[in-house]
Amino acid sequence: KSAASFVCVINLVPYSIMARYRLALSYDALGKYSLAREQLQWVLADASEEARPLKADAQKRFDQIKDLPDKGAAVVKPPVDPAIEEARRKAEAEKVRLAAEARKKADAEKARLAAEKRKQDETEKARIEAEARKKAAAEKAARDAKNGSGEPVAPTTPGLTSRWWFWTGVATTAVFSGAAVFMGIQTLNAKDRWETDWNPEDRSALEDNRLFTDLAIGGAVISAAALGVTIWLTRPKKTDDTKTGWMMIPACGPEGCMMTFSLGF
C-alpha cells in the first residue's frame, strides 16, 4: 500500500524527491531492488536542496543493493512523463549521432595522415632509387670508358695551371727576369756615361748595376730551374709497363774490346 500511495503522489507531483525516496524505501522493503535503484538514482541525480540531506543515505543503500536481484511478483512502476521520456530519447539519439560524427571525423583525419605519410614514403623511395640509378649509370660509364688498347683510361690529373707552386715559380721567374732586363739597361746607360766623361761616380754606378744585373739573372735562372725540376718531379706517372732509360755494357774478346749502348723508349 505504501508503494502505491507514493506512486499516486508522484503522479500528482513528478518532481517530488521525498516521494521518490520513500517509494525507493518501499520497493527496497518489498525486495524490488531494480525499482528501488531506479528511484534512488533519481534522488542522487537531483541537485535541489530537498535532495541534499537524502543523498548520503540514498548512496549508501544504493551501493548495498546495486547487484541484488529482485524477488517476489512484479509491482506497479511509477508512471513516466512522456515529455521527459521523449526528451531522454532525443538526447540519447543526439549523443549517438555526435559520437558517430566524431568517429567519422577521426577516421577521415587518420586516413588523411596515412595518405600523406604514404605519399612522403613513395617520394623518398623514388628519390633514393633515382640517386641509385644515377650513381650506377656514372659507374658504368666510367667502366665503359676505354682507350685504344682496350684498357681503362687512366684518370686525369690536374694540369699545371691548377697548381699554386706553378704560378709562384712563374711569377718569381718573371720578376727576376724583369729585374735583370731593367738592371741590364741601367748597366748599359752607366757604361755609356762612363765611356763619355770617365767620371769615377759613373764607374761606381756601372759596377753596382752590373752586380745587380748578375744577381737578377742568377735569380731568374735559379727560379726557372727550380720550376722545371718541380714540374719533372710531379709529372704524371706512366700507366703502362714500357721501360725507359739507357744502358751501356763493356765487353772484351780475343779480337779486342767493345762498348754496347742500348736505349729504351
C-alpha positions as CSV (number, residue, x, y, z in Angstrom):
1,K,0.0,0.0,0.0
2,S,2.8,2.4,0.8
3,A,4.3,1.9,-2.6
4,A,1.0,2.5,-4.3
5,S,0.5,5.6,-2.2
6,F,3.8,7.1,-3.2
7,V,3.1,6.2,-6.9
8,C,-0.1,8.3,-6.6
9,V,1.9,11.2,-5.1
10,I,4.4,11.0,-7.9
11,N,1.6,11.0,-10.5
12,L,0.5,14.3,-9.0
13,V,4.0,15.8,-8.2
14,P,6.5,14.1,-10.6
15,Y,9.4,16.1,-9.2
16,S,8.9,15.3,-5.5
17,I,12.2,13.9,-4.3
18,M,11.0,13.0,-0.9
19,A,8.1,10.9,-2.5
20,R,10.6,9.1,-4.8
21,Y,12.9,8.4,-1.8
22,R,10.0,7.0,0.2
23,L,9.0,4.9,-2.8
24,A,12.5,3.6,-3.1
25,L,12.5,2.5,0.6
26,S,9.1,0.8,0.0
27,Y,10.5,-1.1,-3.1
28,D,13.6,-2.0,-1.0
29,A,11.4,-3.4,1.7
30,L,9.4,-5.4,-0.9
31,G,12.6,-6.8,-2.4
32,K,12.1,-5.0,-5.7
33,Y,15.6,-3.8,-5.8
34,S,15.7,-2.8,-9.5
35,L,12.8,-0.4,-8.9
36,A,14.4,0.8,-5.7
37,R,17.7,1.5,-7.5
38,E,15.8,3.5,-10.2
39,Q,14.2,5.8,-7.6
40,L,17.4,6.1,-5.7
41,Q,19.2,7.2,-8.9
42,W,16.6,10.0,-9.3
43,V,17.4,11.2,-5.8
44,L,21.2,11.0,-6.4
45,A,20.9,12.9,-9.7
46,D,18.8,15.7,-8.3
47,A,20.6,18.9,-7.4
48,S,17.8,20.6,-5.3
49,E,18.0,21.5,-1.7
50,E,15.4,18.9,-0.9
51,A,17.6,16.1,-2.2
52,R,20.8,17.2,-0.4
53,P,20.2,15.7,3.0
54,L,18.9,12.4,1.5
55,K,21.9,11.7,-0.8
56,A,24.2,10.2,1.8
57,D,21.6,7.6,2.9
58,A,20.5,7.1,-0.7
59,Q,24.0,6.5,-1.9
60,K,24.8,4.1,0.9
61,R,21.7,2.0,0.3
62,F,22.2,2.1,-3.5
63,D,25.7,0.6,-3.1
64,Q,24.2,-2.1,-0.9
65,I,21.5,-3.2,-3.3
66,K,23.1,-2.4,-6.7
67,D,23.9,-6.0,-7.5
68,L,20.9,-7.7,-5.8
69,P,18.3,-9.4,-8.0
70,D,14.6,-8.7,-7.5
71,K,12.4,-11.1,-5.5
72,G,8.6,-11.5,-5.5
73,A,6.0,-10.6,-8.0
74,A,6.1,-7.6,-10.3
75,V,4.8,-4.4,-8.9
76,V,3.4,-1.3,-10.5
77,K,6.0,1.0,-11.8
78,P,5.6,4.7,-11.3
79,P,4.4,6.4,-14.4
80,V,6.9,8.2,-16.6
81,D,6.2,11.6,-18.1
82,P,6.0,11.2,-21.9
83,A,7.7,14.6,-22.5
84,I,10.6,13.6,-20.2
85,E,10.9,10.2,-21.9
86,E,10.8,11.8,-25.4
87,A,13.5,14.3,-24.3
88,R,15.6,11.5,-22.9
89,R,15.3,9.5,-26.2
90,K,16.2,12.6,-28.2
91,A,19.2,13.3,-26.0
92,E,20.4,9.7,-26.4
93,A,19.9,9.9,-30.2
94,E,21.8,13.2,-30.4
95,K,24.6,11.7,-28.3
96,V,24.8,8.7,-30.6
97,R,24.9,11.0,-33.7
98,L,27.6,13.2,-32.2
99,A,29.7,10.1,-31.3
100,A,29.3,8.8,-34.9
101,E,30.3,12.1,-36.4
102,A,33.3,12.3,-34.1
103,R,34.4,8.7,-35.1
104,K,33.9,9.6,-38.8
105,K,35.9,12.7,-38.5
106,A,38.7,10.9,-36.6
107,D,38.7,8.2,-39.2
108,A,38.9,10.7,-42.0
109,E,41.8,12.5,-40.3
110,K,43.6,9.2,-39.7
111,A,43.1,8.3,-43.4
112,R,44.4,11.7,-44.5
113,L,47.6,11.4,-42.3
114,A,48.1,7.9,-43.6
115,A,47.8,9.1,-47.2
116,E,50.3,11.9,-46.6
117,K,52.7,9.5,-44.9
118,R,52.4,7.0,-47.8
119,K,53.0,9.8,-50.3
120,Q,56.1,11.0,-48.5
121,D,57.4,7.5,-48.3
122,E,56.8,7.0,-52.0
123,T,58.5,10.3,-52.8
124,E,61.6,9.4,-50.7
125,K,61.8,6.0,-52.2
126,A,61.6,7.4,-55.7
127,R,64.4,9.9,-54.8
128,I,66.6,7.2,-53.4
129,E,66.1,5.0,-56.4
130,A,66.8,7.9,-58.8
131,E,70.1,8.6,-57.0
132,A,71.0,4.9,-57.1
133,R,70.3,4.7,-60.8
134,K,72.3,7.9,-61.4
135,K,75.2,6.5,-59.4
136,A,75.1,3.2,-61.2
137,A,75.0,4.9,-64.6
138,A,78.0,7.0,-63.7
139,E,79.9,4.0,-62.5
140,K,79.0,2.1,-65.7
141,A,80.1,5.0,-67.9
142,A,83.4,5.1,-66.1
143,R,83.9,1.3,-66.6
144,D,82.9,1.6,-70.3
145,A,85.4,4.4,-71.0
146,K,88.3,2.6,-72.8
147,N,91.3,3.8,-74.7
148,G,92.6,2.4,-78.0
149,S,94.2,-0.7,-76.4
150,G,91.0,-1.7,-74.6
151,E,92.3,-0.8,-71.2
152,P,90.5,1.7,-68.9
153,V,91.5,5.2,-69.5
154,A,93.9,6.5,-66.8
155,P,92.3,9.0,-64.5
156,T,93.2,12.6,-65.5
157,T,95.4,14.6,-63.3
158,P,95.1,18.3,-62.6
159,G,97.0,20.5,-65.1
160,L,100.0,22.7,-64.2
161,T,97.8,25.8,-64.3
162,S,95.9,24.5,-61.3
163,R,99.0,24.1,-59.1
164,W,99.8,27.0,-56.8
165,W,103.5,26.4,-57.0
166,F,103.5,26.7,-60.8
167,W,102.2,30.2,-60.7
168,T,104.5,31.1,-57.8
169,G,107.5,29.8,-59.9
170,V,106.4,31.7,-63.0
171,A,105.8,34.9,-61.1
172,T,109.3,34.6,-59.4
173,T,111.0,33.9,-62.6
174,A,109.2,36.8,-64.3
175,V,110.1,39.2,-61.5
176,F,113.8,38.3,-61.7
177,S,113.8,38.4,-65.4
178,G,112.2,41.8,-65.4
179,A,114.7,43.0,-62.9
180,A,117.5,41.6,-65.0
181,V,116.3,43.4,-68.1
182,F,115.9,46.6,-66.2
183,M,119.2,46.5,-64.5
184,G,120.9,45.5,-67.8
185,I,119.5,48.7,-69.4
186,Q,120.8,50.6,-66.4
187,T,124.2,49.0,-66.8
188,L,124.4,49.9,-70.5
189,N,123.5,53.5,-69.7
190,A,126.1,53.7,-66.9
191,K,128.7,52.2,-69.3
192,D,127.8,54.9,-71.9
193,R,128.2,57.7,-69.4
194,W,131.5,56.2,-68.1
195,E,132.9,56.0,-71.6
196,T,131.8,59.5,-72.3
197,D,133.1,61.5,-69.4
198,W,135.2,58.9,-67.5
199,N,133.6,60.1,-64.2
200,P,134.5,57.8,-61.2
201,E,130.9,58.1,-60.0
202,D,129.7,56.7,-63.3
203,R,132.2,53.8,-62.9
204,S,130.9,53.0,-59.4
205,A,127.3,53.1,-60.7
206,L,128.3,50.8,-63.6
207,E,129.8,48.3,-61.2
208,D,126.7,48.4,-58.9
209,N,124.3,48.0,-61.8
210,R,126.4,45.1,-63.2
211,L,126.3,43.4,-59.8
212,F,122.5,43.8,-59.6
213,T,122.1,42.6,-63.1
214,D,124.1,39.4,-62.4
215,L,122.1,38.8,-59.2
216,A,118.8,39.2,-61.1
217,I,119.9,36.9,-63.9
218,G,121.0,34.3,-61.3
219,G,117.7,34.6,-59.5
220,A,115.8,34.1,-62.8
221,V,117.9,31.1,-63.7
222,I,117.5,29.5,-60.3
223,S,113.7,30.1,-60.3
224,A,113.3,28.7,-63.7
225,A,115.5,25.7,-62.8
226,A,113.5,25.1,-59.6
227,L,110.2,25.3,-61.5
228,G,111.5,22.9,-64.1
229,V,112.7,20.4,-61.6
230,T,109.3,20.6,-59.7
231,I,107.4,20.0,-62.9
232,W,109.6,17.0,-63.7
233,L,109.2,15.5,-60.2
234,T,105.4,16.0,-60.2
235,R,104.9,14.7,-63.8
236,P,102.1,12.1,-64.2
237,K,103.2,8.5,-63.7
238,K,103.1,6.2,-66.7
239,T,100.4,3.5,-66.5
240,D,101.9,1.0,-69.0
241,D,104.8,-1.3,-68.5
242,T,107.1,0.2,-71.1
243,K,110.7,0.5,-69.8
244,T,112.6,3.7,-70.5
245,G,116.2,4.5,-69.9
246,W,119.6,3.7,-71.3
247,M,122.3,1.1,-70.6
248,M,126.0,0.8,-71.6
249,I,127.8,-2.5,-71.3
250,P,131.5,-3.0,-72.0
251,A,132.7,-6.4,-73.5
252,C,136.2,-7.8,-74.3
253,G,137.2,-10.7,-76.5
254,P,140.2,-12.2,-78.4
255,E,139.9,-9.6,-81.1
256,G,139.7,-6.6,-78.8
257,C,137.2,-4.7,-76.6
258,M,133.9,-3.0,-77.5
259,M,131.1,-1.0,-75.8
260,T,127.4,-1.8,-76.3
261,F,124.9,1.1,-75.8
262,S,121.1,0.4,-75.6
263,L,118.3,3.0,-75.2
264,G,114.7,2.0,-74.2
265,F,111.8,4.4,-75.0
